[in-house]
Amino acid sequence: MAIPILKGTIQVPGDKSISHRSIIFGAIAEGQTTVKNFLRSNDCLATLEAFRQMGIHIEENGNNLTIDGVGLLGLQASSKPLDMQNSGTSTRLLAGLLAGQHFDSQLIGDASLSKRPMGRVIDPLSEMNGILLAEDGHLPMTIHGEVLHGIHYRMPIASAQVKSAIILAALTAQSETTIEEPLPSRDHSETMLKFFSPESIEKTGQTITIHPGHPLQGQQIEVPADISSAAFFLVAGAILPGSKITIEKVGLNPTRDGIVRILQQMGADLTIDRIDQPGEPMANLTIKAGPLEPFHIEAADIPALVDEVPALALLATAAEGVSTISGAEELRVKESDRLAVITSELGKLGADIEEKPDGLLITGGKPLRVQNPDLDSFGDHRIAMTLKIASLLVDKPVTIKDDDCMAVSYPAFVNDLTTLIKE
């Protein structure tokens, strides 16, 4: 089996995190919000459907949305549980928003999501007088809408989802809320809230203060291409000999651009053409294959690249020397135990990869060779896409179990990848 060359220009789907938040903030704003380049993935559609169940009129035109906002307390009780499917973002952010509403709600999810811990969001919301009931901290979750009060919360770990849940709850609280982060995490909620209601948020360093009582106003949003989806093409372009890929309008939020910094650390042939525009920063990224040096990722780096770790593990197999990832224990409670799964599945392809309690140790520089062709994504979209890129590097055909889970974040991933393949 010959290793293909990837060449061409591509625009990956809109950013998943920003797409979720565009619906949430548009729904609780006053007036109309338009969204361009919305990501029509399973996760984001779960958020969209939940808000429709709560009385929000959302008009769809391809990847563009028009949302008629109802204000902070204008949502209506759903007549049935809100199905979060496989979306941890939908679950945690809606838990925060619904805790301060005037009605009760129930959140449910699929088997995978129902295994993921929700205690980290229930605890701070409970401190705000929220009533969230979930057996052993897992879905299903019943939320009794209550009048909330502000808190001063020092987050034990950096988590954008938990931070966002507190921010959304704080918008309806009776007093100010202050959040202190131990490390910077992705700040899309803060950026978007500032866009919709500048008076509602104040940020100094890693301390965020929410001032309740200010209305949000509808806005026009262009969602940049998702850097977490772009990551798979950045990795593929860097390691498939002869390849050159340009990815257009990629979001380069400084709390999310960890993979760009790692590629630069490795000496990758990466060109960044920034786009001058308001809102979230964007750039066209061009990656060419070439020699790579190993990388070293520590706990402080993880928040800016947490979703890219599986792809980075594959990237490390092509670097000459030993790459290390530490401080990444959070990956054990994602859609799968990503540290264990990426170790086992890349191991089937002959990767020299060792699992650590909080990370990985990867010795690269040797071609991958199939040891076991039966790969398993464990229903995790980021694992499935990583294995699909890995399959281009090996000498024999492989199968990937449950690879349809890629639709969670990137339904057209295989089609887009195919357009770049030059035999």
Secondary structure, 3 states (H helix, E strand, C coil): CCCCEEEEEECCCECHHHHHHHHHHHHHCEEEEEEECCCCCHHHHHHHHHHHHCCCEEEEECCEEEEEEECCCCCCCCCCCEECCCCHHHHHHHHHHHHCCCCEEEEECCCCHHHCCCHHHHHHHHHCCCEEECHHHCCCEEEECCCCCCCEEECCCCCHHHHHHHHHHHCCCCCCEEEECCCCCCCHHHHHHHHHCHHHEEEECCEEEECCCCCCECCEEECCECHHHHHHHHHHHHHCCCCEEEEEEEECCCCCCHHHHHHHHCCCEEEEEEECCCCCCEEEEEEECCCCCCCEECHHHHHHCHHHHHHHHHHHCCCCEEEEECCCHHHHHCCCCHHHHHHHHHHCCCCEEEEECCEEEEEECCCCCCCCCEEECCCCHHHHHHHHHHHCCCCCCCEEECHHHHHHCCCCHHHHHHHHEEC
